[in-house]
Amino acid sequence: MFDPVHLRSFLEVARSRSFTAAARRLNLRQSTVSQHVGKLELAAGCRLFLRDTHSVELTSDGSVMVGFATSILERHSDAERYFTRSGVRGRVRFGASEDLVLHELPRVLSEFRRSHPLVDFELTVGLSEVLFRQLRDGKLDLVFGKRRPGERHGELVWADRLAFFAAPDFVLDDDGPVPLVTYPIPSITREAALHALKESGRGARVACVTDSLNGLRAACLAGLGVVYHAEMLPPAGLVPVRTRVREAFPTAGVEFVLEARRSALSEPEQALRAAILENADRLRT
């Protein structure tokens, strides 16, 4: 009764509240997404969205359809994975930067595990510099982490900018050192933040040090200071820093890369690399 293609378009519109954004995410024309939603509404016999020139909102039936569509697509994916499941077997020891694990990466890894049930998968989460050191020491097989612009190790997945984030009600003082919430040494973002603030003339005061992204987020929400973080992956609940005066806050570049322990990847490593590269757009939003 309900075409999975139409359900996917519907869910993207429901998530983004925009036909334009949904079309961009799905790599389709906006008119195609509208047709998919129209056909789904015809099949369901009811309106799923209230639309005008400024907004897109779910109807009560549309809200119910979100749950059904999600369940249908999950079961559809499970069936596809079951009947096309990979025969790849072996072990892969994977390291992931702390920045990545509170966004889409866990879902991508979950899909990978279901698609490759014979792979013995081990996950290590930590600071990028620490993970790359473990990779060189032979303790990890594949690392997905950050590198500084200009560095050449690893395979570029995407480039991003670093920017300062804080709690919504946090307002930075007009002058004086910036209170910084940061990872411990050796942290690429800590190093970049201290350098950027020094170059800006403001300087920094390390107000809190924590080794987890949840710790950074909690400290910022408590008003202890600001965090320098990848713009595309902002910690939940934090917003770009505001000041009482107009001030151009410094930004810097950062790159997310995949690096393998060896040039000839095993089958599990190849499969995981492919899964990450294929889902790069999901992972950075």
C-alpha angles and dihedrals in degrees: 000000000000119000112223090221090057091046092053092052090047093052093049090053090046091052097045099030086222133096090202094053092044091052090050093050092048094042090236136123116267090238090056092053089049090052091050092052091045092053091048090051089049091051092047093044094227144075115269099184137037106216136187134153092279109034148025117208133175119247118223088263089048091056090053090047090057090066094045093045092050092050094045093050092046091053090044090053092046090054092048092049092047095053096039098035117151124251090211111130136176137074133299123186106203128191122198131187116249089240092066105047098072093057132048099318096089090055092049090050091048090054090048091053092050091048093047106036093162093060116100100221125197122184127200120184121197149106113325094236091052092047093050089050090052088049091054090047090056095248095116133038102202132016129195107195149117131291132183118258108266095033115119106201119111135013115291113241097172141333122233141173128245117230137169119263132184143161114300092249095044115112118186119230116254094246143002129068118327113244104238128203107199152156118261124260126316093045122137092206092048091053092046093048094051091048094047093049092047090051091048091056094239099097125201140261114203101229099172137010121198134160097219136065090229088056092051091049094048092049092050093047087052088058097247094133147288133306129216107225145158108281095221093053105043116176111257113270096015126112136192112288118267125206131197089239131041104271131163102229114211121255132190137190129256133178130213112216143174117226128183129206092233137021095238105063123207118238094262091048091049091050093050092046090052092049092053095046092047090052098042093118091054093046096056098048 
